[in-house]
Amino acid sequence: QVQLVESGGGLVQPGGSLRLSCAASGSISEIVNAGWYRQAPGKQREWVTTIAHDGTTTYATSVKGRFTSSRDSAKNMVYLQLNNLKPEDTAVYYCNAFAGASWVWGQGTQVTVSA
């Protein structure tokens, strides 16, 4: 059993930055991959990034070059650094992980980019 809790969202101006955190607890040893998704109102949930077990990261085209995902295994944390934010980045951001044989999701944290 794995639990994920996101934090770090907020209101930021275009061009600004935020650092999102995802704290994992429970059966940490079961986690294979982790990542981030986002969902804007009225839109489908969108894949943002994946962090493989070896630390390799991949990104959606829409965020590549602006966002950076990472993990700190010693702290049971994963992060998403959001730079050069744009209004279209406004969404609820969700941490997820593949643990054992199922996907686990956090509750999400709101990111709003507005002047």
Summary of the structure (lengths in Angstrom):
residues: 115
radius of gyration: 13.4
end to end distance: 40.5
largest distance: 42.4
contacts: 341
relative contact order: 0.32
helix: 8%
strand: 57%
